[in-house]
């Protein structure tokens, strides 16, 4: 028996009566606007424990769909199982004479399906609600039928209800009362992954993992694991054919499409993250829905590689990311009108110069001594790390913005929105910087990174400390594992990560999506590593050799990526060296190694031949970069100048005296040089 307090009941009845006796418009008498043509009952389906009480709302409407006043009566087709008061209060049993106590009809005699009918007395219009009266629901279970559901499809799910309090039922041996409780409702903890449609059915949303809940008679189940089928394959190509390589003039466009299939082999159209290896050369943007379209827009001469990724938080949410299995090449014709910036760890001067004249520009005074330098991928800013704060120099104006984040810059995201800095001040810290807001997203204490790389979608970053391999979203570290290693880089497609270990005499190949080790390649003593931009592998410095790691450019589907690589050493012909920097030309034609030798080591990837370029005056290079058209490379050197290597001649054709000065006014070598895209 459930006892209902009289005051709330009377208040509810009064509210309903108040609606019923509201005067109609237009004065006394009957008009078309006051004639009831429809009754709406809420809810229309009710699951009610024996002895339980719930309210039923009835709204009368005229032919225009406007609520009107009406006298409404209620009746039950089986008063031994459920009765209803004049005000629409339903009792899972029999009301007493005062509509205060609801007396349950216990046992199976009180279980059944009852129809409650509401009638507008003046017009005779009726509406019905179905009530399922059952034994007490103590437990509910959600059962997801399939391992995953394809995006956009209805989810196969059902609920089960149990009683643990009736005779013969207990917590250890619950009684299944599912067939008596009526329909279940379902919900999820992430409506972007799965949500109820207008009919109350769950529909699969974006690929991802969450939990779903079944509910009936006011009882919720514990969350049941659910997946909208993950993206398993992504291949990018021309929107009109199978081409994956294009030459464009600045301002030109090229439509693309991404063929996306989930783990059930179904073609789907999720929200992908498009990426360009060089925003200064070519941008890429999603341009609608349909067949996963994207459009390349050529910006300036050079080569850019285009990828598409399904990753957190818009795709494969809470699941491993799926990176495109291939890259698309966009070559923008013409010469590169760019600039070079030279700085020194011993100077507060930053000197720009235009590559067309090899003439130094006006020096910019920095507030701090820099320890690292990098340009953003769009070519709009140059960042310098320091022990006193991060400095951002706007290329167009030379204006400097400082941020209170210390450390050496280890990596910048391809979209230019994130920086990873490593602060060596004890106990060390890894600082995740949001460049857009100029704020520190998070800091990992006790870590000093020596190498880092972002994935092509800018959605994930990996780093090495020398003894630890770490990884996570661009806002912070989510996982770490012990690993003795020197350097890492992410394959152009994003699916594989190459990690060198001179101590272990190995190049380790990891699947980026879940950080599983997939392969060990034997090498004498590999140190620095750089991925080849066209997605065919990587190169590693391995004195006196260069190791060429060859990986098929079309990666395997799914996670982990199991595509196998090979490694081949090539003698550079320069003897023993200590590598200080390794990079590859944007057009993937050459690998470059800066070392302790008075020459720049370079290796042709198409011909697999070394070409070592002596620097004028026997100078030793510190670091450098190359223009986006791959025609000119610049290196800061021990003689205080920046040397320009003309790639077509493989010779040192110019030495730019940038005249960096230390605190005492003495010329200091430019050991921080960056080529702005």
N, C-alpha and C positions, 0 to 999 in steps of 0.2 A: 504493500500500500504506500502511495506517495501522498503526503498531505500538502496542499497548496494554501498559502496564506490568503485570507479573504481579500485584504486590501489590494494586493497586486492584481488579483483576478478581476475584482470589480473595476479597477482602473482600466484594465485591458478591455473589458466589456464596454465600459463607458466610452473609450476611445473609438471603438468600432461603431457603437450606436451614434456617436457624434458624427462620424462620416456618413452614416446611413441617412440621418435626418437633415443634413445640410440642404438648405433651400436651393432649388434650381433657379436658373436665370429666367427673366421674362415674367416674373410674377406668378400668380396662382394658376392652377390648371395644368394639363399635360401638354408638353410640346415635344417636337422631334428631338430637341437637344437633351431632354431628360429621360428619354426612353432607353432602357438598358438593352444593349445588343450583345454584350459580352461580359463575362465574369473572369477575372484573373485570380487564381489561387496561388499563394506562395507559402511554403514550397508545394510543389505538385507531387513529390514523392518523399515519404517520411519513413525513416527506420526508427522504431520506438521499442525500448525495453519494456517488458511487462511491468506495469505500475508506473511507467514514465508518463510525463505530461509535456506537451508542446503546443505552441500556438499556430493557428492557420490564419493567414491574412487574405481577405477577399476584397477586391476592388471592382466596382461596377463601372463600365464604360459605355458611352453612346456610340453611334455609328462613326463619329469623327475621332474616336479614340480618346475622348476626354472623360475624366472621372466624373461621375454623377452620383447624387444621393439615391440610395435604394434600400428597401427592407430586404434583408438576406437571411435565409434560414439554413441550418445545417442538419444533416442526418447521416447516420451510419448504416451500412447494409448488414452489419453484424455486431449488435450491441453487447454480445457476450465477450467479444474480443477487444473492441474499441468503441468508446462512446464519445460524443462531441457535445459541447455546451452550446447554448444559444449564441455565445460570443465567438465560437470557433476554437475553443480550447479542447484539444484531443487528449483523452485518457487511454493509456494502454491497458484497458480493463473496463471497470464500471465506475462512473461517478456516483458519489452519494447524492442525496437529495439536495444538499446545499452547494454542490459543485466545489467542495473543499477537499475531500479525500478521494483519491483515485485508488480503487481497490483492484489489484491485479487478479486475473484469473490464472492461477499458477498451473504449471505443467503444460503438456501439449494441448490441452483444451483451450489454453489462452494464447496459443501461437497460430498466426494465420495472416492472410492478406485481406485488408478491409478497404472498402471504397467509401470515402466521405464525399457527400454531394452537397454543394452549395446552390441555393435556388433564389433568384430574384423574384419575390412573390408577385410583383405587379406584372412582369412580362413573362414569367415562367422560364427565363433563361437559366441554364444550369452549367456548372463546371464541377469537375471531380478531382480529388486527390487520392493517391494510393498510399495506404499506411501498412507497413510491415511490422507486426507486433511479434516479439520473439523473446526468448530468454535473455538474461543479462549478457551483453557483450563485454568480455573482460580482456580479450586479446585480439589484435588484428594483424594480419600478415599480408604484405604485398609480394606478389609473385610475378617477376619479369620473365616472360617466356623465352625470348631470344637473347643471344649473347650481345647483340647490338641491333639497332634499328636505323635504316638508311634515312638520311636527312629528308624531311618533308613527309615521311610516311607515318601512319598511325602505329602507335606502340601496342604490341601484344602484351597485355598485363591483366591480371585479375587479383581479387582480394579474397582472403579467407578470414572467417570470424570464429572465435572460440569462447565457450563458457567454462569457467572453472569453479563456479559456486553452486550449481544445481546438484541434486543428489546424483552420485556416481561420477561427478566431474571434479577435477582438481588441477592444481598447477602442474603436477607431474603427468597428469593424464587428462588434458583439456578435451572438452566435447566440441566437435565440429558442428556449428550451427549456421554455416555459410548459406545454405539453401533457404533459410528463413528470414534473413536480414534485409533482403532487397539489394538494390544496386549500391556499389561502392563509388566513392569519389576519389580522385587521384590528384596529386600535386607533386612538385619537385622543389629541390633546394636551389636550382638554377634554371630559371625560366628561359634563358637564352639557349640552353641545351635541350630542354624538353618542357612543354607547357600544355595545359589543357586548352582545347579549342572551344568553340561556342557550344558544342554538344557535350562538353565535359570529357571528351576523349583526349588522351595524351598524344601529342604530335611531336615527332623528332625535330629538333632545331639544328643548331650548328654542331658539327662534330665535337664531341667532348664527353666527359664522364661526370656524373653527379649521382644523387640518390633520389628515389621516388618514394612517396608515402601513400598508402591506402587508408581511407577513413570511412567509417560507418557508425551510425548511432553515437556520434560524439567521441569515438575512440580512434586514435591514430596508430598506425603501425610504426615500427622502427623503420628507418630508411633502408631501402633495398638498392643495391648497386645497379646502376643503369649506364648505358653508353649509347650515344648517337654515333654510328659507325665512323671510325677514324678515317681520315684521308690516308690512302696507301700509296698512290702514285700521282705525280705531277710532271707532265711534259709540256714544255713551252715551244711554240712555233708560230709561224706567220698565220694570221687570221684567214688567209686565202689559200694556204698550202702547207707544205712541210718544211719550208725554208727556215733555217735558224741563224743565218748570217746576212747582214744587210749593210750597205754603204749609203749614207745619207749626207746631204748638204745641211749646213747649219739652218735650223728652223724647220727641217723636214720631219715628217712623222711616219711611223710604221705601226699598223695595227697588229696585235698579237692575240693569241688565245692560249689558254692553259687547259690541257686535257686532264681532268681530275676524276679519279675513281676511288671509291672507298674500299674498305676491307671485304665487302660483299661483292665487289666487282661492279658496283653501280656508278654510273656517271652522275656527278653532282656539281653544284655551283655554289660552293661556300665563299666566304670572304677571304681572299688571299692577300698576303702582304707582298707587294712587288718590290724588287730591289735593283739598284744600279750600282755597279762597282765604282762609277765616277759620275757624280751628279753634275760636275762641271762639263762633262762631255755629252751625256744624254740622260734625260730623266725618264721615268716610267711611272705611269699612273693607271689605276683601275678606271675603266671607262664604261661602266654599266654592269648589268647582271648577265642573264642569258648564258652564253658559252664561256664564261670566265674571261672577258676581254680586258686587254690592257693596251696602252698606246705608248710607244717610244717617241720622245721628242728630242731631236738633235739640238745640242746647245752650242758646242764649240769643237774644233778639231781634236781628234783623239780616238781612243777605243774604250768602249764600256761593255760590260757583260751583265746581262739581265737575268734575274731569277724570280721565281714565285714561290712563296712559302706558306704553308698552313701551320700557324703557331699561335700560342697564347697571346692575347686573350680573345681573338676573334675566330679562331679555328683550332681544332684539336685541343680544346680547352681542357686543362688538367690531364692531358695526354701528351705523349712525346710528339715533338714537332715533326712535320713531314716537309723536307726540303725538296725543291725541284730536282729531278734526276738529270737535268741537262742545263746548259746555259745558252742564251741567245747572244750573239755578238753584234754590236752596233758600232760601225766605224764611221766617224764623221770626218769628211774630207777637209783638207786645208792645213795651214800651218798654225802652230799654237802661239797665241799672243798672251804670254803669261809672264810671271815675275818670279824671282828667287829672293829668299830672305836669308841673311847670314847673321849669326849671333855667336857668342862665346860664353862659356861658363865662367870666364874671368872678366866679363864686361857687362855693363848695363846699356850697351848700344845694340840696336837692331837695324841692320842696313838692308834696304830693298834695292834690287836693280832689275831693269827690264832686259830680257834675253835678246832683244833685237839689237841693242847697242852695247851690251856688256859694260854699261857704265853705272857706277854706284849712284843711288839716289840719296836723298837727305836722311841722315841717321835719325832714328826714333829713340828717345831715351826711355829705358825701362825702369820701373820702380824697384825691381829686384834683380838679383843675379839669376839667370835661367839655368836649369839643369837639363831641359829637354825642349823639343820643338816639334810641332806637327801642324799641318794645314787641314782645314775641314774639307770634305769631299766636294763641296760646291765651289770652293775657291774664294769664299767671301771673308774668311777669317783665318788668322794664324794664332795658335795657342802655344804658350810657353809655360812649362811647369817650373816651380822653384820651391825652396825650403821656406819661403815666406808667403806664398800665395800663388794662385793660378792667374796668368795674364792672358787676356784676349785682345788681339790687335785687329781692328777692322781694316781690311785691305784697301777699301776705297778711300778711306779718310786718314788712316794711320792712328785713329783714336784708340786708347787703351782702356780696357775695363778690367778691374781686378776682382778676384773672388777669394774668399778666406778658406781656401782648400789647398793644403800643401802636398807636394810630392812630385815624382817624375811621371810624365805622361807615358803610359804603356800602350794605350790603344784608343782609337776614336771609332765610333759606330759609323757604318756606311751612310746612314741618313744624317749624320752630323749632329745628332741631338745628345749624344752621351760620350763621356770621357771616363777612362779608368786611370786613376793615379795611384802610385805606390809611394808612400812616405817612409823613408828609411830611418827616421828618428825613432829611437828605441821607445816602445817595443815594436815599432813598425805598424803601419795600417794600410789597408787597401780602401781607397776612397772612390765611391761611385758618384759621379757628378752629372746632374741634369743641366746641360748647357743652356737649354731654352729658358729655364728659370734661374740659372746661376746658383743652384742650391745643391747641397750634398744629400743625395738620396739615402745613402747609408755608408757605414764605415766598418770594415772588418779588422778588428784589432789583432796585433800579433802576427800579421802577415806582411811580408815584403815581396812583391811580385817582381819577376825578372822578364816575363814574357806574357802577352795576352793577345786575344783576338776576338772580335765579334763575328757572329754569323751574318750572312748577306742580308737577312731581313732586319738586322739590328735588334732582334728580340732575345738574344742569348749571348753571353760572354763567358769565355774560358780563360784561365790564367795558370801560371806556374810560379812557385816560389823557389824552385830548386829541389825541394823535398816533398812538396804537396801539389796536387792537381786539383784546382777548384773550378766551380762552374755555377751558373745561375742566371736569372733574369738580369737585365741591365740595371736593376735597382738594388741588387745585393746578392751575396753568395747564398746558394741553397744546398750545396753539397761539396765535400772535399774527400780526397783519398790520397794516401801516401804514394808518392812517385818521385824517384830520383831522375830529374830530367833537366835539359838545358833551355829548350825553346819549343814553341808550338805555333801552328797556323791552321786556319780552317780552309778546307777545300772551297773553290769558287762556288760550287753548288750549295755548300753548307753541310752536306751529308756526312763528310768524314773530317777528322781532325788528325793532323800529323804532329807527332811529338818526338823530339830527338833526345837521346840519352847517350852522351859520350862515355859515361861510366859503364853503362850496360852494353855499349857497342850495338845500339839498336835504334831503329826508327819505329815507333809504335803507331799503329793506325787504330784510332777509336771511332766508333759510330757516334756522331754528335748527338743524335736524338736521345740516347739513353746512357752515354758515356761508357759503353761496353767496349772492351778491348777486342778488336776483330782480327788483328794481324800483327806479327812481329817481323820486321825486316832487318836483316843483319847488315851492319856497317861498321867500319873500323872505329871511328870516333866522331860521329856527327854532332855538330853544335847548333848553329843557327839554321833556321828553316823558313822558306817562303813558298806559299802556294802559287801555282801558275795560274794567271787570271782567266785563261780560257777553259779551265776545268779539267785539265789533263793530268793533274798530279801536283808535284812540288819539287823543289830543289833544296839540298842541304849542304852547308859548308862542312867539309870533312878532310882537313889538311892531310896530304897535298892535293886532295881530290875535291870534286863536286859530285854529290850523289844525286842522280836524276831518278825521282820516284814517279813511275808511270802508272796512272790509274785510268781505266776506261771512262770516257767522258759521259756515258750514259750509266748512271748508277742503278743499283738494284732497287726494287720497290720496297716500301714498308720500313719498319724499324725492328731490329737494327739493319743498317746498310752493310751488306756482306760482300760487296764488290772487292775483288782482290787486286792488290797493287804489286808491282815489281820494282826492284831497286838496282841501279847500275852505277858504279863509280867511274869517273873519268878524271884522269890526271890533268891538272890545269897547267902543268909545265912550269910552275913558278917556284917549286920547292915548298918547304914547310912554311906555314903562315898561321896567324891567329886572326880569325874572322871577327870583325867588329860590326858588320852590317851585311845583310843579304836582301836583295829585292829583285823583282822581275819586271821587265819592260811592260807597259800597259798592253802592247800588242802581242805579248807572250813570246816574243822572238828571242830575248836574251835574258840570262841571269847575270846579276852583278854582285861582286863580293868586294867589300872594303875591308882591308886588312892592315897589318903592321908593315907591309911591304911598300916600297916606293913606286907602286904601280897599282892600277885598278884591274882586278881580275874579272873577265867577262867570258860568258860561255854561250855559244849559239845553240839554241834548243832545236831548230830544224836540222842543222848539219852536225850537231853533237861535237863541235870543235871549239877549243879554247882560243881566246884572243886577249893577251895581257897588254895593257896600255901604260907605258911609263909616263909618270908625271914630270913635266918640265922642271928642271932644276933639282931633280931627285927628291922632290917633296913626297911626304906620306899623307895619304888621305885619312880623314877622320870619319866623315859620313856624308851622305848626299842624297840625290834623287834624280828623277828623269821627267821630262815633259810628257804630256799626255799623248802627243803624236810620236813618242818614242825616238825622237830625232836628236835630242841634246840631253846629256847627263851632266850634272853639276856636283862638285865635291869640294868641301872645305878642306884645306890642307895645312901642313905644318909650316909652310912658308908665308902664312898670313893672307893668302889669296884664295879665291874660289876658282877652281879649274873647270873649264867647259870642255867636255868630250863630245866631239862631233861623231855621232854613231856611224854615219855612212862611211867615214874615213877611219874610224877607230883610232883617233888621234886627239891629243891635248892641244886644242886650237886657240884657247884664250885663258888668261889668268887675270881675274878681276881683283884688283886691290881694294878690299872693302874697308881697310883701315880701322878695324875695331881696336879700341883702346881700353887698357885696364885702369884701375884706380890711380895708378901713377903716371898715366899718359903714355904708357908703352904699348906698341902694337902687339896684339895677342891673336893667335890663330883662330879662324872661324871653325870651331868644332861642332857647331850646331847649324846645319844648312837644310832648308826645305824648299822644294819646288812647289809653288802654288798651282793647283790644277787649273 
